[in-house]
């Protein structure tokens, strides 16, 4: 056997063991994912995004009034990103 082939095999094995998740960690991750799916967020007033305001003609902060409906903080213009 060639040393290059042996080294490649060893490195591949180490890589596979490093990528293989432990059973304990995988179980905890699944539990956290299940808990997060049950959470429902209804408070959209705190969420701020940076969008291009057509009235101000600059990138301005917008706050989310309702799901995918944003309001410019400066000029109070509404930007509707909802599906029509």
N, C-alpha and C positions, 0 to 999 in steps of 0.2 A: 504494500500500500504506500502511496506517495504521501509525503508529509503535508503537502498542500491539501490533499483530499481529507486527511485526518483532521487538520486544523479547521477546515471548512465544516466538517461534521460536528466537531466540538462546539464551534461558534453557533451553528444552527441549533444544536440541542440547548445550549445556554439561552439563546434568544427565545426558543419555544417555552422553556420553563419560566422565563421572566414574564412572558406575555400571558401565561396560563393563570387565570384567576383562582385564588384560594376559595374553598367552599364557604368559609365563614364570611369573607368579605362579599362574595356574590349574594349570599342570603340577606345580608344587611342592606345591600344596594337595592335588591328587589323590594324589601319592606319599605324603604324610603321612597321608592318610586310609586308604590301603591298608595302611600299616605299623601304624596304630592298630587296625585290625580284626583283625590277627593276634595282638595281645597279649591274653593271658588272665590275669586277676587271680584268684589263689586265696587270697590272704591277706586274710581278713575281720576279723581281730582289731584292726586299726588304725582301722577306720572307726567313727566315733562320730556319732550323730544325737541330736537332742532330741525326745523323745516324751513323751506324758502317761502317767505310771506309775499304774496302778490301785491298787497297794498304797500307794504314797507319796502319792497324790492331788495330785501336782504335776508340773510339767514337769521332767523329769530327763534326764540324759544316758544313752544306751543304747549299748552296743557291739555290733557285729554278730558273732555267734558263727558263723553259717553264712549262706548267701544268704537274705535276708529273714527271719532269725530273730535277734531282738535281746534283749539281757540288760541289765536295769537295773544301773547301776554301784553304786547304794546298797543296794537290797534283793535284788538278784540274781534278780528275777522275769523270766521269759522272755515276750517279746511275739512272737507268730507272725504274720507278714504274708504268709506263703506262700499260694498258691492251693490251696484244698481239693480 
